Each structure stands twice: as C-alpha cells, then as structure tokens.
Amino acid sequence: MHHDHLLTPELRALRDEVRAFVREDVPRQLLLDMDADKVRYPREYVEKAAARNLLGLRFPKEYGGRGLGWTSEILAIEEIGVLGTSLGCLYSLPSIIGEAICRFGTEDQKQRYLRPTLEGRLMTAEALTEPRGGSDFFGTTTTAGREGDVFVLDGQKRFVVGAEGADYFLVYARTDPDAPPHKGISAFLVDRGPGVEVAHVYGLMGTRGGGTGRLVFRGARVPAENLVGRLNGAAEIFYRMMVPERLTSAAGAVGMARAALEVATRYAMRRKAFGRPIKDFQAVSFKLADSLTLVDAAHSLLWSTAVADDTGADPSYVRRLVSETKKFCTETAWTVVNHAMQVLGGIGYTNVYPVERLLRDTRLIMIWTGTNEIMDLIIQHEWFKEKEREWGEAPPAARRAAATPGQGAGASARDVEMDAENADLVEEKVYE
Ligand SMILES: Cc1cc2nc3c(=O)[nH]c(=O)nc-3n(C[C@H](O)[C@H](O)[C@H](O)COP(=O)(O)OP(=O)(O)OC[C@H]3O[C@@H](n4cnc5c(N)ncnc54)[C@H](O)[C@@H]3O)c2cc1C
C-alpha cells in the first residue's frame, strides 16, 4: 500500500496493531448509531483504544504513552481516519490536549490529567472557539479572575467536541484584560462540574455522535493548580498545540481519502456500463489516477512535516509546513471523496455505500482546527518572515552567478533572475 518503503519493522508492527483495533474493536453499529445521533459520546471506544495503549503515542511511557515520534502517530491516525472525522477526532484529542499538559504542565497535572487520559479513565476535550469567532482566537472574551486559591471562569465556548461526554476541558481565558491580546490569556484544566453547563448540542451535517456543543461557564471555580504553564502565557501553549491539532486533522483526512479511493476502485473494477468495466473509460480511471496522486502527495507532505517536528526544526518553519499540510490533506480528502462519489454514480449518493458519509465528514475538515483560509494566512506570513530574515525588508538586486564554480556565490543558490538575456537592464526593472 502507500509508502510501505518508508516503514521500519517497528512502524509496520504499529500499523498492524492499529489496524487490528480499527477492525476488531470498532463495531459497524457504533458508526451507524453515531451517524444517526443515537450515541451522544462513545466513551467505550476511547477506553478500548486506551486498553491497547494506543492513545498519545508521542508521550513518555511513564504517563501512559509510548515515547514514539510523529511519524508513528500520523501512521496510526491515518489508519483510525478511515472511521471518519468523529472517531478520528476523539482518538486525537488526548494527543492535542496532552501536548499542552506534557510540555507546559506541572508534574501534578501530568499525574492527575495526562496519565488518566492516556489510560482511558478521563475523557478530554478542548474549548477554544467562542460564539464570537474561532479564527480570531486571541480575541477571547471568556475571563478568569483570581479569587484566592481559585480562578473564577465566566464566558462561553462553542463547537466543543465532547462538550457532552468529556470529564474535563482545556479552556483558554483572559486573565489580564489590560494586556495586549497575546499577553493576557491563560490556559486552564477545567473539570465538568458546578458552573460548567452544556447549553446546546449541535445538529451537524456529519461528524456526529461526538457530543459537539456549546459550553457556558458561569462562575466556574477552577483551582489555581489547574493553570497550565505561566499566568498570561497561553500564547506559546496555543502555538504549540496547533501542531498536533492540525497534523492529526491532516492525517485523519488522508485516512478518509484512502478509504473512499479503495471503495471507488473496487466499484470501478466490477461495475459495467456499455458492456465493459467502467475502469476502461478514461473519465473514470483518470479520476482514480488523480485521486491516487493526491493521496500519495498528501501522505508524503504529512510524512515530511512529521519528520521536521520530530527532528526539532525551527518552529516558524514547522508552523508553515503544518499549515500547508493541514490545507493540502483536507482539500485532497474533499477532492478524492467527490471523485469517488462521481465514479459510483447514483448509488454513491445513497447510504448503500459509505461515500456520502465520508463526503459529509470531509466537508468539515476544511473549516475546523483553523479554516484553510487561516492556513493560507499563516503560510504566507511565515514565508515572508523567512525571506525577510534572509534578505532584510528590501530584497537585494539580482546578482550574476559567479564565473568560477565554487567561488563568489558562497553557499547561496544560483540567482536565476540573472539568466534572462536583458537581465542587466536595471532601468527596466521598475518596482515603484
Ligand atoms: C463540528 C465542529 C467541531 C469543532 N470542534 C471544535 C473543538 O472541539 N474545539 C474548539 O475549540 N473548536 C472546535 N470547532 C471550531 C472550529 O475550529 C471553528 O469553527 C473554526 O476555527 C472557524 O471559526 P468560526 O466558525 O468562528 O468562523 P469565523 O472565525 O467567524 O470565520 C468565518 C469565515 O471568515 C473567514 N475568516 C475569518 N478571519 C479571516 C481572516 N483573517 N482572513 C481570511 N479569512 C478569514 C474564515 O476562514 C471563515 O471562512 C469545531 C467546529 C465544528 C463545526
């Protein structure tokens, strides 16, 4: 299958372990009941993943993880991804919230929250988005005022997967109203309890059964020891959390794309029209060729980004790669699932095949964990920053390549701008 040549024996073994979980521990009826909104929150599914020690693979063994890297985790999530966005998300939440606790939390928080989460004893959720907007994260209006040993939380968050079902929430709230937005927010671990109310559970196009709702905090008292990281220091936690947030979205997307492609390929080989298998029509086989190319490219980008973070590449560079990967993998999934539906014809639009569910699921992923427009915003921002660091604010004029190889140009690449016949006509190069 895809990219087997990249897998070490350990990674193959892990992939087979995850496949066994996906095959044996996830009843088909669970998927159907979640899609029919008969299940509010599939706690047992998360417990079963934990029982196989499959949650939070990156985290140290002492907290219940396996001490593995991102390449292992994306491999696992890609396999889980075939189950759709809801189960993919619930599998990924311990990895996302775990990142904040593991990197920024106290030993006590790791023992009280991270370990029980990875062991399947506590269900976790993240409450970042507010009704007033998700993209403008730093505009957070939820507040946490200090009163002795506690912070008192007031405000609301919406679209929280696990609003129903989770035992605790990672919540960002404003702790210094006078500071600039990036410097006045803190992160908290908030237990479900008095002052934490589920005000509404949303009816969704897809991604159902995960208890996605609106939370209202009214005077919720959060012990001061549940502050994660520094007071007013949530910006660095948020930036770091966006790595697992977006890489898990991207990996799940590749899993869904792969699932749709498999279904469509099988159909194209068996279904006949005009007396021949429809795969003999280029309109069909080229859609599959296009899909396969996209899936392989998405997988490669995902892999390369995983290696970048595992090997400690510069955070700005990782941020750009993560955003490109989230955008590309989710758009790939949307295109591939649409191609699959087209290949199946009318029956693809019915619930005889799962492609219509995958289509509803994949529509979401271009919106959540940061919309793809926000991904573009980050990509271009980090790119110009990178170039400004290299060149300064005003890019230098083009220079002729050094006449003697290995001399003059140093380690910089050939300046291709000078390879035009009239490249020397500086008076023709007008910029203002
Ligand atoms: C089913 C579901 C599950 C979710 N799960 C969670 C969860 O568990 N936890 C959580 O915290 N959140 C969750 N979200 C929230 C999700 O991340 C947000 O919906 C998303 O970030 C967008 O925020 P918004 O909906 O407020 O849209 P807005 O921020 O209001 O954006 C609206 C539109 O404007 C565009 N836009 C906004 N600002 C800019 C800009 N500067 N440049 C260009 N375009 C811009 C956006 O791209 C979008 O098209 C979930 C959402 C859904 C639907």
PDBQT file of the ligand as one rigid body, heavy atoms in Angstrom, charges set to zero:
ROOT
HETATM    1  C1  LIG A 501     -18.211  20.111  14.059  1.00  0.00    +0.000 C 
HETATM    2  C2  LIG A 501     -17.214  21.079  14.599  1.00  0.00    +0.000 A 
HETATM    3  C3  LIG A 501     -16.350  20.657  15.597  1.00  0.00    +0.000 A 
HETATM    4  C4  LIG A 501     -15.432  21.550  16.163  1.00  0.00    +0.000 A 
HETATM    5  N1  LIG A 501     -14.660  21.151  17.210  1.00  0.00    +0.000 NA
HETATM    6  C5  LIG A 501     -14.026  22.089  17.964  1.00  0.00    +0.000 A 
HETATM    7  C6  LIG A 501     -13.483  21.765  19.255  1.00  0.00    +0.000 A 
HETATM    8  O1  LIG A 501     -13.531  20.604  19.703  1.00  0.00    +0.000 OA
HETATM    9  N2  LIG A 501     -12.924  22.760  19.983  1.00  0.00    +0.000 N 
HETATM   10  C7  LIG A 501     -12.871  24.041  19.538  1.00  0.00    +0.000 A 
HETATM   11  O2  LIG A 501     -12.366  24.900  20.258  1.00  0.00    +0.000 OA
HETATM   12  N3  LIG A 501     -13.374  24.385  18.324  1.00  0.00    +0.000 NA
HETATM   13  C8  LIG A 501     -13.964  23.446  17.534  1.00  0.00    +0.000 A 
HETATM   14  N4  LIG A 501     -14.527  23.788  16.316  1.00  0.00    +0.000 N 
HETATM   15  C9  LIG A 501     -14.482  25.175  15.880  1.00  0.00    +0.000 C 
HETATM   16  C10 LIG A 501     -13.707  25.437  14.604  1.00  0.00    +0.000 C 
HETATM   17  O3  LIG A 501     -12.321  25.296  14.813  1.00  0.00    +0.000 OA
HETATM   18  C11 LIG A 501     -14.116  26.839  14.106  1.00  0.00    +0.000 C 
HETATM   19  O4  LIG A 501     -15.425  26.729  13.596  1.00  0.00    +0.000 OA
HETATM   20  C12 LIG A 501     -13.176  27.420  13.086  1.00  0.00    +0.000 C 
HETATM   21  O5  LIG A 501     -11.926  27.711  13.650  1.00  0.00    +0.000 OA
HETATM   22  C13 LIG A 501     -13.738  28.706  12.451  1.00  0.00    +0.000 C 
HETATM   23  O6  LIG A 501     -14.230  29.586  13.409  1.00  0.00    +0.000 OA
HETATM   24  P1  LIG A 501     -15.707  30.218  13.231  1.00  0.00    +0.000 P 
HETATM   25  O7  LIG A 501     -16.631  29.091  12.968  1.00  0.00    +0.000 OA
HETATM   26  O8  LIG A 501     -15.995  31.081  14.382  1.00  0.00    +0.000 OA
HETATM   27  O9  LIG A 501     -15.607  31.073  11.912  1.00  0.00    +0.000 OA
HETATM   28  P2  LIG A 501     -15.049  32.569  11.779  1.00  0.00    +0.000 P 
HETATM   29  O10 LIG A 501     -13.771  32.712  12.505  1.00  0.00    +0.000 OA
HETATM   30  O11 LIG A 501     -16.148  33.520  12.105  1.00  0.00    +0.000 OA
HETATM   31  O12 LIG A 501     -14.764  32.640  10.221  1.00  0.00    +0.000 OA
HETATM   32  C14 LIG A 501     -15.831  32.773   9.257  1.00  0.00    +0.000 C 
HETATM   33  C15 LIG A 501     -15.212  32.853   7.860  1.00  0.00    +0.000 C 
HETATM   34  O13 LIG A 501     -14.346  34.006   7.761  1.00  0.00    +0.000 OA
HETATM   35  C16 LIG A 501     -13.051  33.608   7.351  1.00  0.00    +0.000 C 
HETATM   36  N5  LIG A 501     -12.050  34.435   8.027  1.00  0.00    +0.000 N 
HETATM   37  C17 LIG A 501     -12.042  34.840   9.322  1.00  0.00    +0.000 A 
HETATM   38  N6  LIG A 501     -10.957  35.594   9.568  1.00  0.00    +0.000 NA
HETATM   39  C18 LIG A 501     -10.254  35.652   8.409  1.00  0.00    +0.000 A 
HETATM   40  C19 LIG A 501      -9.023  36.264   8.016  1.00  0.00    +0.000 A 
HETATM   41  N7  LIG A 501      -8.303  36.973   8.881  1.00  0.00    +0.000 N 
HETATM   42  N8  LIG A 501      -8.612  36.093   6.750  1.00  0.00    +0.000 NA
HETATM   43  C20 LIG A 501      -9.332  35.371   5.872  1.00  0.00    +0.000 A 
HETATM   44  N9  LIG A 501     -10.494  34.772   6.179  1.00  0.00    +0.000 NA
HETATM   45  C21 LIG A 501     -10.937  34.901   7.438  1.00  0.00    +0.000 A 
HETATM   46  C22 LIG A 501     -12.945  32.136   7.780  1.00  0.00    +0.000 C 
HETATM   47  O14 LIG A 501     -11.959  31.452   7.012  1.00  0.00    +0.000 OA
HETATM   48  C23 LIG A 501     -14.346  31.646   7.506  1.00  0.00    +0.000 C 
HETATM   49  O15 LIG A 501     -14.479  31.347   6.150  1.00  0.00    +0.000 OA
HETATM   50  C24 LIG A 501     -15.380  22.879  15.681  1.00  0.00    +0.000 A 
HETATM   51  C25 LIG A 501     -16.236  23.279  14.650  1.00  0.00    +0.000 A 
HETATM   52  C26 LIG A 501     -17.155  22.405  14.128  1.00  0.00    +0.000 A 
HETATM   53  C27 LIG A 501     -18.095  22.897  13.063  1.00  0.00    +0.000 C 
ENDROOT
TORSDOF 0
